Amino acid sequence: MAPSIISDAEGHSVSTSSVAPKKSTSTVTNNETTAEDGPTFKYTSTRKLKNAQWQVSNDFRSDVVTVPTESMMQAIIDASVQDDIYNEEGDPSVNALQDRLIELTGKEAALWTLSGTMGNQICLRTHLTQPPHSVLLDYRAHVHNWESGALPVMSQASATQVYPANGVHLTLDDVKKHIIADGNIHFPPTRVVSLENTLSGTILPLKDAREISDFVRNFPVPEWQKPIAMHLDGARLFDAVTAEGVSLKDYCACFDSISICLAKGLGAPMGSIILGSKSFIERAKWFRKMFGGGTRQPGMMAAAAHAAVEHTIPLLPGVHALAKKTAASIADLGYTITLPVQTNMIVLDLAANGIPAAAFLNYGKKHGVTVFPSGRLVFHHQITEDAASRLVDALRELMEDKKAGKTLESYKVSGGYV
């Protein structure tokens, strides 16, 4: 059942599956703020952090560029500092974060990992027990393209790359056409179907996830072989379910394992959470240790991530609205946008408009905004309306100069996602 929708203070629609910020327990005396259980952090405490927040408010390269909020820094101060490996019961701040994600997603168990790459690869390795085997995925998938070739190294698995017929996201028909059954010794059978939501800012709808999941989980396998697993790279899953207006628990029910990045749209300093059954997570702990993911005092980062969950989820509708508004303005200038703008990303086809990447970078710099040469623009909760306006101004000037025949800088540049 889809959640009801409420409106925040700015009139944005927010799913009730989102999390409301917790009330502060601090008091103010003589212009100094103190918390009941310790000192309260203010941005004025450190000039570097305040300057960094101003810089990222103009940075459209990625949502990973965000800096900690005051609530995150306060959480770091108040966090537990126990050993998450030696202590059998784990670190309290880590446990609290894991329990919160279990509550939100409806999965049985959760495990803190250092990064999204680590989380994805731990999940895949836990599923993939005996080669030969393969993973069916979108040809653009992060687990295949942006994780240093970890899949064949860590799991001895090959990838079945699928080009979505609709040009946006995988569907049941795509999976049916490319899934590899047991029986032909020339081909590694599919053991995991790995989906991604969002992917380049586009949503894999709940309807499609359910159809694929039902098919995959009932796909015939030998008696000795466990069913094909469903994995979700949900690095930006909160963006997806917020924008689609569906239940997070309903979405997560389609998958046997999920990796959620806490440092992208949610804005935590670092870390991801993987989720699955209790037996799956117990097995995954071995691979986390094997991959170098055991940490001694992770409570500070886990506490910051917990604060990010509470603070940022209600802000996502506003982020998406600003991205869509900006996309409409950019499209009016004549730019080619390659994918639907459904959440927080605008993907431009600079080549289609004859725009050199170097010019794209430099016109942005001239107007005080930072972009990647690929043409991907990413909005996050610390981007300002003013920055979005200056981005449009930069692209307007660039397009006008191109149409006027002005020579645009075209030296080679590199960096950034495609």
C-alpha positions as CSV (number, residue, x, y, z in Angstrom):
1,M,0.0,0.0,0.0
2,A,1.4,3.4,-1.0
3,P,1.9,5.9,1.8
4,S,-0.1,9.0,2.2
5,I,1.4,12.3,1.0
6,I,1.7,15.4,3.2
7,S,3.1,18.8,2.5
8,D,6.1,20.4,4.1
9,A,6.5,24.0,5.1
10,E,7.3,25.0,1.5
11,G,4.4,23.2,0.0
12,H,6.4,20.2,-1.4
13,S,4.8,16.8,-1.3
14,V,6.5,14.4,1.1
15,S,5.7,10.7,1.6
16,T,4.8,9.7,5.1
17,S,7.5,7.0,4.7
18,S,10.0,9.9,5.0
19,V,11.5,10.8,8.3
20,A,10.8,14.0,10.1
21,P,13.7,15.7,11.8
22,K,13.9,15.1,15.5
23,K,13.3,18.0,17.9
24,S,16.4,19.6,19.3
25,T,17.1,19.1,23.0
26,S,19.4,22.1,23.3
27,T,18.9,25.4,25.2
28,V,20.2,28.9,24.5
29,T,21.8,31.0,27.2
30,N,23.7,34.3,26.6
31,N,24.0,33.5,22.9
32,E,25.7,30.2,23.6
33,T,23.9,27.0,22.7
34,T,24.4,23.9,24.9
35,A,22.9,20.4,24.6
36,E,21.6,18.5,27.6
37,D,24.3,15.9,27.2
38,G,27.2,17.9,25.9
39,P,28.4,20.9,23.9
40,T,26.4,21.8,20.8
41,F,28.2,22.3,17.5
42,K,27.7,25.5,15.6
43,Y,29.1,26.2,12.1
44,T,30.9,29.3,13.6
45,S,33.0,26.7,15.5
46,T,35.1,26.1,12.3
47,R,35.6,28.5,9.5
48,K,36.7,25.7,7.1
49,L,33.4,23.9,7.4
50,K,31.3,27.0,6.9
51,N,33.4,27.9,3.8
52,A,33.0,24.4,2.5
53,Q,29.2,24.6,2.8
54,W,29.2,27.8,0.7
55,Q,31.4,26.2,-1.9
56,V,29.2,23.1,-2.3
57,S,26.1,25.2,-2.6
58,N,27.3,26.1,-6.1
59,D,28.6,22.6,-6.9
60,F,26.6,20.5,-9.5
61,R,29.2,17.7,-10.0
62,S,27.5,15.2,-7.6
63,D,25.4,14.9,-4.5
64,V,28.5,13.4,-2.8
65,V,30.0,16.8,-2.5
66,T,27.8,17.9,0.4
67,V,29.3,18.7,3.7
68,P,28.0,17.8,7.2
69,T,25.2,19.9,8.7
70,E,25.3,21.2,12.2
71,S,23.1,18.2,13.3
72,M,25.6,15.8,11.8
73,M,28.5,17.4,13.5
74,Q,26.6,17.4,16.8
75,A,25.9,13.7,16.3
76,I,29.6,13.1,15.8
77,I,30.3,14.8,19.2
78,D,27.7,12.8,21.0
79,A,28.5,9.4,19.3
80,S,29.6,6.3,21.0
81,V,33.3,5.3,20.5
82,Q,33.3,1.5,20.9
83,D,34.9,-1.1,18.8
84,D,32.6,-2.6,16.2
85,I,34.7,-5.7,15.7
86,Y,36.0,-6.8,19.1
87,N,32.7,-6.0,20.9
88,E,30.3,-8.8,20.1
89,E,27.3,-6.5,20.7
90,G,28.8,-3.9,18.3
91,D,29.0,-0.1,18.6
92,P,25.8,1.5,19.9
93,S,25.7,4.3,17.3
94,V,26.2,1.8,14.5
95,N,23.5,-0.4,15.9
96,A,21.1,2.5,16.2
97,L,21.7,3.4,12.5
98,Q,21.3,-0.2,11.4
99,D,18.1,-0.5,13.4
100,R,16.7,2.7,11.9
101,L,17.3,1.4,8.4
102,I,15.7,-1.9,9.3
103,E,12.7,0.0,10.6
104,L,12.4,2.1,7.4
105,T,12.9,-0.7,4.9
106,G,11.2,-3.7,6.6
107,K,14.2,-6.0,6.1
108,E,15.4,-8.4,8.8
109,A,19.0,-7.2,9.3
110,A,21.4,-4.5,8.3
111,L,25.2,-4.0,8.2
112,W,27.3,-0.8,8.1
113,T,29.9,-0.6,5.3
114,L,32.5,2.0,4.5
115,S,31.2,2.8,1.0
116,G,28.7,2.1,-1.7
117,T,31.2,0.1,-3.7
118,M,32.0,-2.0,-0.7
119,G,28.3,-2.5,0.1
120,N,27.4,-3.6,-3.4
121,Q,30.4,-6.0,-3.8
122,I,29.8,-7.6,-0.4
123,C,26.2,-8.3,-1.3
124,L,27.2,-9.8,-4.7
125,R,30.0,-11.9,-3.2
126,T,27.6,-13.2,-0.5
127,H,25.1,-14.3,-3.2
128,L,27.7,-15.7,-5.6
129,T,29.1,-18.9,-4.0
130,Q,30.2,-21.1,-6.8
131,P,31.4,-20.2,-10.3
132,P,30.7,-20.4,-13.1
133,H,28.1,-17.7,-12.6
134,S,26.9,-14.4,-14.0
135,V,25.1,-11.2,-12.9
136,L,22.4,-9.7,-15.2
137,L,22.5,-5.9,-15.1
138,D,21.9,-2.7,-16.9
139,Y,24.9,-1.9,-19.2
140,R,25.3,1.5,-17.3
141,A,25.2,-0.2,-13.8
142,H,27.5,1.3,-11.2
143,V,28.5,-2.2,-10.0
144,H,29.8,-2.9,-13.4
145,N,31.3,0.4,-14.6
146,W,32.3,2.4,-11.6
147,E,33.6,-0.1,-9.0
148,S,37.1,-0.8,-10.4
149,G,36.2,-4.1,-12.0
150,A,35.4,-5.6,-8.6
151,L,32.7,-8.1,-9.8
152,P,35.1,-10.5,-11.7
153,V,37.9,-10.0,-9.2
154,M,35.9,-10.4,-5.9
155,S,33.2,-12.8,-7.1
156,Q,34.7,-14.5,-10.2
157,A,31.5,-13.6,-12.0
158,S,30.9,-12.3,-15.5
159,A,28.3,-9.6,-16.3
160,T,25.4,-9.9,-18.7
161,Q,25.0,-6.3,-19.9
162,V,21.5,-5.4,-21.0
163,Y,20.5,-2.3,-23.0
164,P,17.0,-1.3,-21.9
165,A,14.6,-1.5,-24.8
166,N,12.8,1.7,-23.6
167,G,16.1,3.6,-23.3
168,V,15.5,4.4,-19.6
169,H,15.3,1.4,-17.3
170,L,15.1,-2.4,-17.4
171,T,11.8,-4.2,-17.7
172,L,10.6,-7.8,-17.4
173,D,10.9,-8.2,-21.2
174,D,14.6,-7.2,-21.0
175,V,15.3,-9.7,-18.2
176,K,13.4,-12.5,-20.0
177,K,15.5,-12.0,-23.1
178,H,18.8,-12.1,-21.4
179,I,18.6,-14.3,-18.4
180,I,20.9,-17.3,-18.7
181,A,19.5,-20.7,-17.6
182,D,21.4,-23.7,-16.4
183,G,22.1,-26.5,-18.9
184,N,24.4,-25.1,-21.6
185,I,28.0,-25.4,-20.5
186,H,29.1,-22.7,-22.9
187,F,27.4,-20.0,-20.8
188,P,27.6,-19.0,-17.1
189,P,24.1,-19.2,-15.6
190,T,22.5,-16.1,-14.1
191,R,22.8,-16.3,-10.3
192,V,22.0,-12.6,-9.5
193,V,19.8,-10.0,-11.2
194,S,21.2,-6.6,-10.0
195,L,19.0,-3.6,-10.5
196,E,19.8,0.1,-9.8
197,N,17.4,2.8,-8.6
198,T,17.9,5.6,-9.4
199,L,20.2,5.3,-12.4
200,S,21.3,8.6,-13.9
201,G,18.5,10.1,-12.0
202,T,15.8,8.0,-13.6
203,I,13.4,5.8,-11.6
204,L,12.9,2.1,-11.9
205,P,9.2,2.0,-11.1
206,L,7.9,-0.3,-8.3
207,K,5.6,-2.0,-10.9
208,D,8.6,-3.1,-13.0
209,A,10.7,-4.1,-9.9
210,R,7.8,-6.4,-8.8
211,E,7.4,-8.0,-12.2
212,I,11.1,-8.7,-12.5
213,S,11.3,-10.0,-8.9
214,D,8.4,-12.3,-9.3
215,F,9.8,-13.8,-12.5
216,V,13.4,-14.1,-11.3
217,R,12.5,-15.7,-7.9
218,N,10.4,-18.3,-9.7
219,F,12.9,-19.0,-12.5
220,P,13.7,-22.7,-12.7
221,V,17.1,-23.8,-11.3
222,P,18.6,-27.2,-10.6
223,E,17.4,-28.9,-7.3
224,W,20.8,-28.3,-5.7
225,Q,21.0,-24.6,-6.7
226,K,19.4,-21.9,-4.6
227,P,17.0,-19.5,-6.4
228,I,18.4,-16.6,-8.4
229,A,18.9,-13.6,-6.1
230,M,17.6,-10.1,-6.6
231,H,20.1,-7.3,-5.6
232,L,19.4,-3.6,-5.6
233,D,22.0,-0.9,-5.8
234,G,19.8,1.6,-4.0
235,A,22.5,4.3,-3.7
236,R,19.8,6.9,-4.2
237,L,16.8,4.8,-3.3
238,F,15.3,7.5,-1.0
239,D,15.3,9.8,-4.0
240,A,13.5,7.2,-6.1
241,V,10.7,6.3,-3.6
242,T,10.1,9.9,-2.7
243,A,9.7,11.0,-6.3
244,E,7.5,8.0,-7.2
245,G,5.5,8.3,-4.1
246,V,5.6,4.6,-3.2
247,S,6.3,2.7,0.0
248,L,9.9,2.1,0.8
249,K,9.0,-1.2,2.4
250,D,7.1,-2.4,-0.6
251,Y,10.0,-1.5,-2.8
252,C,12.5,-3.3,-0.6
253,A,10.4,-6.4,-0.5
254,C,11.3,-7.1,-4.1
255,F,14.9,-7.7,-3.3
256,D,17.0,-10.2,-1.3
257,S,19.8,-7.7,-0.7
258,I,19.9,-3.9,-0.9
259,S,22.8,-1.4,-0.7
260,I,21.9,2.2,0.3
261,C,24.5,4.9,0.1
262,L,24.3,7.4,3.0
263,A,26.8,9.8,1.5
264,K,25.0,10.6,-1.8
265,G,21.6,12.2,-1.7
266,L,21.4,12.0,2.1
267,G,24.6,13.9,2.6
268,A,26.4,11.9,5.2
269,P,30.2,12.2,5.3
270,M,30.6,8.5,4.4
271,G,29.2,5.0,4.5
272,S,26.5,2.7,3.2
273,I,24.1,0.2,4.7
274,I,23.4,-3.2,3.3
275,L,20.2,-5.0,4.1
276,G,18.8,-8.5,3.8
277,S,17.8,-11.6,5.8
278,K,19.5,-12.3,9.1
279,S,21.4,-15.3,7.6
280,F,22.5,-13.2,4.6
281,I,23.9,-10.4,6.8
282,E,25.7,-12.9,9.1
283,R,27.4,-14.3,6.0
284,A,28.1,-10.8,4.7
285,K,30.0,-9.9,7.8
286,W,32.7,-12.3,6.8
287,F,33.2,-10.6,3.4
288,R,33.1,-7.2,5.0
289,K,36.1,-8.2,7.1
290,M,37.8,-9.9,4.1
291,F,37.4,-6.7,2.0
292,G,39.0,-4.6,4.8
293,G,35.7,-3.1,6.1
294,G,36.2,-3.9,9.8
295,T,36.3,-0.6,11.7
296,R,37.4,0.1,15.3
297,Q,35.4,3.2,16.2
298,P,32.9,3.8,13.4
299,G,30.3,5.3,15.8
300,M,31.1,8.9,14.9
301,M,30.5,8.3,11.1
302,A,27.4,6.1,11.8
303,A,25.9,8.8,14.1
304,A,26.5,11.4,11.4
305,A,24.8,9.2,8.9
306,H,21.9,8.6,11.2
307,A,21.5,12.4,11.6
308,A,21.6,12.7,7.8
309,V,18.7,10.2,7.4
310,E,16.6,12.2,9.9
311,H,17.5,15.6,8.3
312,T,17.7,15.1,4.6
313,I,14.9,12.8,3.5
314,P,12.1,15.5,4.0
315,L,14.2,17.9,1.9
316,L,14.3,15.6,-1.2
317,P,11.1,16.8,-2.8
318,G,12.4,20.4,-2.9
319,V,15.7,19.1,-4.4
320,H,13.7,17.4,-7.2
321,A,11.5,20.4,-7.8
322,L,14.5,22.6,-8.3
323,A,16.1,20.2,-10.7
324,K,13.0,19.9,-12.8
325,K,12.5,23.7,-12.8
326,T,16.1,24.2,-13.9
327,A,15.8,21.5,-16.5
328,A,12.8,23.3,-18.1
329,S,14.8,26.5,-18.3
330,I,17.8,24.7,-19.8
331,A,15.6,22.9,-22.4
332,D,14.1,26.3,-23.4
333,L,17.6,27.4,-24.3
334,G,17.9,24.7,-26.9
335,Y,20.0,22.1,-25.0
336,T,19.4,18.4,-25.5
337,I,18.5,16.5,-22.3
338,T,19.1,12.8,-22.9
339,L,17.0,11.3,-20.1
340,P,13.7,12.2,-18.2
341,V,14.4,14.5,-15.3
342,Q,12.6,12.5,-12.5
343,T,14.7,13.2,-9.4
344,N,17.9,15.2,-8.9
345,M,19.8,14.8,-12.2
346,I,19.9,16.5,-15.5
347,V,22.0,14.7,-18.2
348,L,22.9,17.0,-21.1
349,D,24.2,15.8,-24.5
350,L,26.8,18.5,-25.1
351,A,28.0,16.8,-28.3
352,A,24.5,17.0,-29.8
353,N,24.6,20.7,-29.3
354,G,28.2,21.1,-30.5
355,I,29.3,22.3,-27.1
356,P,32.9,21.5,-26.1
357,A,33.3,20.2,-22.6
358,A,36.0,22.8,-21.9
359,A,33.7,25.6,-22.7
360,F,31.0,24.0,-20.6
361,L,33.4,24.0,-17.6
362,N,34.7,27.5,-18.1
363,Y,31.3,29.2,-18.6
364,G,30.2,27.6,-15.4
365,K,33.3,28.8,-13.6
366,K,32.7,32.3,-15.0
367,H,29.3,32.3,-13.3
368,G,30.5,30.8,-10.1
369,V,29.2,27.2,-10.5
370,T,31.2,24.0,-10.7
371,V,30.2,21.2,-13.2
372,F,31.7,18.0,-14.7
373,P,32.7,18.0,-18.3
374,S,30.3,15.0,-19.0
375,G,27.2,17.3,-18.9
376,R,25.7,15.5,-15.9
377,L,24.2,18.0,-13.5
378,V,23.4,16.8,-10.0
379,F,21.3,18.7,-7.4
380,H,21.5,18.1,-3.7
381,H,20.0,19.5,-0.5
382,Q,22.7,22.2,-0.2
383,I,22.3,23.6,-3.7
384,T,20.7,27.1,-3.6
385,E,18.1,28.7,-5.9
386,D,20.7,31.3,-6.7
387,A,23.2,28.7,-7.9
388,A,20.6,27.1,-10.1
389,S,19.8,30.5,-11.6
390,R,23.5,31.2,-12.3
391,L,23.8,27.8,-13.9
392,V,21.0,28.7,-16.3
393,D,22.7,32.1,-16.9
394,A,26.0,30.3,-17.8
395,L,24.3,28.0,-20.2
396,R,22.4,30.8,-21.8
397,E,25.5,32.8,-22.4
398,L,27.3,29.7,-23.8
399,M,24.5,28.9,-26.2
400,E,24.2,32.6,-27.3
401,D,28.0,32.7,-28.0
402,K,27.9,29.5,-29.9
403,K,25.0,30.7,-32.1
404,A,26.8,34.0,-32.7
405,G,29.8,32.1,-34.1
406,K,32.2,32.8,-31.2
407,T,35.1,30.4,-31.0
408,L,34.6,28.2,-27.9
409,E,37.4,26.7,-25.9
410,S,37.8,23.0,-26.9
411,Y,41.0,21.7,-25.3
412,K,40.8,18.2,-23.8
413,V,39.3,17.9,-20.3
414,S,38.6,14.9,-18.2
415,G,36.9,13.8,-15.0
416,G,33.4,13.1,-13.9
417,Y,30.7,10.5,-14.5
418,V,29.2,9.9,-17.9
